[in-house]
Amino acid sequence: MNYYYITGTSRGIGKAFAEHLLENPSNNVIGISREKTIEHLNYRHFFLDLSDAVALTGFKFEPHANAKKIYLINNAGTLGFIKPVGKLEADIIVKNYTLNLIAPSVLTNAFISCYDTADAEKAIVNISSGAGKAPVDGWAVYCASKAAVDMFSRVVDMEQGIRSEHASTSIHKGFKIFSIAPGVVDTQMQDEIRKASKEDFSTLEKFIDYKVNNGLSDPVSVSRKYFRVLENVGNIKEVVFSIKDYD
Ligand SMILES: NC(=O)c1ccc[n+]([C@@H]2O[C@H](COP(=O)([O-])OP(=O)(O)OC[C@H]3O[C@@H](n4cnc5c(N)ncnc54)[C@H](OP(=O)(O)O)[C@@H]3O)[C@@H](O)[C@H]2O)c1
């Protein structure tokens, strides 16, 4: 059996991902978000607010004896309020970093610790963003957290590489990790972007145009592209890339 832990399965990209995986009866999906919207025999849900550091650090991965694959997909994320720095609320800054950056870091650490000796194919996929590569006004916390997720992923990949160089001392398989941006996808996150005020967000028109001119990808086709990466983890050398470049 295969086990996929996915954060943010209640809607958008995470839900499309989970539903796609559940089409295969060998796959079990463990979803984590504040709401549950999936009912399936092979689906289990943990109600967790990932912006709450105390609740987050209490999350425990479970042993899966004889698993063929065990994956963690850190997908949950938020832009928070779209406003320039100076107009943000301190507690919202803390919550947004916790959800976008601290949750993937804490879960990745717990995942590697829990499955280190498991003889399964093991991978972590962080859903990053083009906003981690170039600044967008009004999105400072989001851009900074996604840039940090990219670097966190590169360091984990480096550590796993160093470990595999000493493979003679380790009989267990290492972990693959990716930080993959999905492009611009038609989800609630984009609805929220279009509701921002022009005064606080200079590129508002561009995002309205994406919707008007059918420039948004749909979550189902995006999740299928990610799935092709998951099918091919052993052959992909890059850690940080955009799913648009993977065809
Ligand atoms: N859509 C895009 O154009 C786009 C572009 C680049 C990157 N991304 C990235 O893609 C990922 C998915 O985004 P999306 O567009 O699918 O967004 P979405 O439709 O807004 O879905 C976000 C998911 O994250 C979960 N989530 C939000 N806050 C949470 C919290 N405090 N605790 C637990 N779960 C929480 C939500 O579940 P609950 O509300 O039920 O908790 C929901 O399932 C994000 O990391 C985002 O940054 C999206």
The ligand as an ORCA input file, in Angstrom:
! r2SCAN-3c Opt
* xyz 0 1
  N      -3.670     29.056     -6.551
  C      -2.527     29.578     -7.030
  O      -2.533     30.322     -8.043
  C      -1.222     29.255     -6.374
  C      -0.059     29.771     -6.956
  C       1.170     29.487     -6.369
  C       1.221     28.684     -5.240
  N       0.060     28.203     -4.679
  C       0.191     27.370     -3.486
  O      -0.593     26.194     -3.635
  C      -1.008     25.729     -2.340
  C      -2.506     25.445     -2.364
  O      -3.176     26.661     -2.652
  P      -4.652     26.720     -3.265
  O      -4.595     27.693     -4.356
  O      -5.193     25.353     -3.493
  O      -5.386     27.439     -2.024
  P      -6.844     27.290     -1.407
  O      -7.832     26.896     -2.424
  O      -7.046     28.553     -0.644
  O      -6.672     26.042     -0.389
  C      -5.823     26.173      0.712
  C      -5.861     24.880      1.525
  O      -5.001     25.112      2.664
  C      -5.722     24.814      3.841
  N      -5.390     25.708      4.934
  C      -5.444     27.066      4.931
  N      -5.196     27.539      6.164
  C      -4.992     26.445      6.954
  C      -4.716     26.277      8.326
  N      -4.607     27.331      9.149
  N      -4.573     25.022      8.818
  C      -4.703     23.947      8.001
  N      -4.954     24.041      6.692
  C      -5.110     25.283      6.174
  C      -7.187     25.023      3.492
  O      -7.981     24.193      4.358
  P      -8.901     24.728      5.559
  O      -9.323     26.126      5.230
  O     -10.011     23.727      5.608
  O      -8.027     24.647      6.780
  C      -7.239     24.553      2.042
  O      -7.488     23.173      1.989
  C      -0.609     26.828     -1.347
  O       0.586     26.473     -0.689
  C      -0.349     28.032     -2.235
  O       0.575     28.931     -1.673
  C      -1.155     28.467     -5.221
*
